[in-house]
Amino acid sequence: MREHEIAPPPGARTRTRRLGRGLGSGRGTTSGKGQKGQKARSGFRLPPGFEGGQLPLIKRLPHQRGFRNRFRVEYQVVNVKALERFDDGADVSLADMRKAGLVRTTKMPVKILGQGALSKRLVVHANKFSASAKKAIEDTNGAAQVISEEADAAAATV
């Protein structure tokens, strides 16, 4: 096969219909647009979703109320009972929680909640603590240390 022998498959290229070229063409006079009316005029265009004057579907559906707060901070939640898996006297960081499978990523902030009991003395580093979680950690002579997102992001990149 040579370059001059390449051709499109049969039926791939069809001639355009020549409208308004006499009665014998089959597309003369009104050029296939039927008789008068809005659709026969030049420049006619229906708006998207137009249903012939019937109330459109988009207007029949219920409207979504309320709003979504763009500044909401989404925390990964870890309960105090889940920290029981660490050794007594351990220093628990976000990286340690990630290795233990308690959080999905170290890029999102972590909040410790107070569900369950803690029997080991731990120093827990997290972005936020609930009051009951802080009390549960400090009752075992441990420490709840709050870390900021900026410091955490810098530690994650190093």
LINKALIN-V560662 format. One record per backbone hydrogen bond with DSSP energy under -0.5 kcal/mol. NH is the residue of the N-H (numbers start at 1). CO is the residue of the C=O. E is the energy in kcal/mol with one decimal. If there is no record, write none. Layout:
NH/CO/E  NH/CO/E
This chain:
5/2/-1.4  6/2/-0.5  6/3/-1.0  12/9/-2.1  14/12/-0.6  19/17/-0.9  20/27/-3.2  25/22/-1.0  26/23/-1.3  30/28/-0.6  31/28/-2.4  32/28/-0.5  33/30/-1.5  40/37/-1.2  41/37/-0.7  41/38/-0.9  44/41/-1.0  50/47/-1.8  54/51/-1.3  59/56/-1.0  60/56/-1.2  61/57/-1.4  65/63/-0.6  69/67/-0.5  72/69/-1.1  74/72/-0.6  75/73/-0.6  76/109/-2.7  78/111/-2.3  80/113/-1.7  81/115/-1.9  82/79/-1.1  83/79/-0.6  83/80/-1.2  84/81/-0.9  85/82/-1.0  86/83/-1.5  89/121/-3.2  90/87/-1.7  92/90/-0.7  92/123/-2.6  93/91/-0.7  97/93/-2.0  98/94/-2.1  99/95/-2.3  100/96/-2.0  101/98/-0.9  102/97/-2.6  103/97/-0.9  111/76/-2.9  112/128/-2.5  113/78/-2.6  113/111/-0.5  122/120/-0.7  123/90/-2.4  124/122/-0.7  124/143/-2.9  125/92/-2.9  126/124/-0.5  126/145/-2.1  127/110/-1.1  128/110/-1.6  130/112/-2.4  134/130/-2.5  135/131/-2.1  136/132/-2.2  137/133/-2.3  138/134/-2.4  139/135/-1.8  140/136/-0.6  140/137/-0.7  141/138/-1.4  142/137/-1.8  143/122/-2.1  145/124/-3.0  145/143/-0.7  146/144/-0.6  147/126/-2.4  152/148/-1.9  153/149/-2.6  154/150/-2.0  155/151/-2.0  156/152/-2.0  157/153/-1.3  158/154/-1.0
